[in-house]
Amino acid sequence: MILYMPTLLEVPIIGTTFGYSAGLMAPGPALALLLAGPTISLPSVLVLSRIVGAKKTAAYVGLVVVFATVAGFLYGNGMSLL
């Protein structure tokens, strides 16, 4: 069972606060933050740890961070090649 609790706060935070809309933030880190943000939010991690346990939650959070970072890196570098 995959638990996902979207917060929908990442989009305006990335767009305005981090400056993606104004061209201050690169697309690779923005993608990584959008992928990992809702998945590893504190409420999501707390609920998930109660359901599957602490070790599995730690592995899940670690994998999400790694894959979001890789996806952001590949997307950011791929966009610079175009």
Contacts in CASP RR format, 6 or more apart in sequence:
PFRMAT RR
TARGET T0000
AUTHOR 0000-0000-0000
METHOD contacts of the structure
MODEL  1
MILYMPTLLEVPIIGTTFGYSAGLMAPGPALALLLAGPTISLPSVLVLSR
IVGAKKTAAYVGLVVVFATVAGFLYGNGMSLL
1 51 0 8 1.000
3 44 0 8 1.000
3 47 0 8 1.000
3 48 0 8 1.000
3 51 0 8 1.000
4 38 0 8 1.000
4 39 0 8 1.000
4 44 0 8 1.000
5 38 0 8 1.000
5 41 0 8 1.000
5 43 0 8 1.000
5 44 0 8 1.000
5 47 0 8 1.000
6 38 0 8 1.000
7 38 0 8 1.000
7 41 0 8 1.000
8 38 0 8 1.000
10 33 0 8 1.000
10 34 0 8 1.000
10 37 0 8 1.000
10 38 0 8 1.000
11 34 0 8 1.000
14 20 0 8 1.000
14 25 0 8 1.000
14 30 0 8 1.000
14 33 0 8 1.000
14 34 0 8 1.000
15 21 0 8 1.000
15 25 0 8 1.000
15 30 0 8 1.000
18 24 0 8 1.000
18 25 0 8 1.000
18 30 0 8 1.000
18 33 0 8 1.000
19 25 0 8 1.000
20 27 0 8 1.000
20 30 0 8 1.000
26 76 0 8 1.000
27 75 0 8 1.000
27 76 0 8 1.000
27 79 0 8 1.000
28 72 0 8 1.000
28 73 0 8 1.000
28 75 0 8 1.000
28 76 0 8 1.000
28 79 0 8 1.000
29 72 0 8 1.000
31 68 0 8 1.000
31 71 0 8 1.000
31 72 0 8 1.000
31 75 0 8 1.000
31 76 0 8 1.000
32 68 0 8 1.000
32 69 0 8 1.000
32 71 0 8 1.000
32 72 0 8 1.000
32 73 0 8 1.000
33 68 0 8 1.000
35 64 0 8 1.000
35 67 0 8 1.000
35 68 0 8 1.000
35 71 0 8 1.000
35 72 0 8 1.000
36 64 0 8 1.000
36 65 0 8 1.000
36 68 0 8 1.000
36 69 0 8 1.000
38 44 0 8 1.000
39 64 0 8 1.000
39 68 0 8 1.000
40 61 0 8 1.000
40 64 0 8 1.000
40 65 0 8 1.000
45 57 0 8 1.000
45 61 0 8 1.000
48 57 0 8 1.000
48 60 0 8 1.000
49 57 0 8 1.000
52 60 0 8 1.000
END
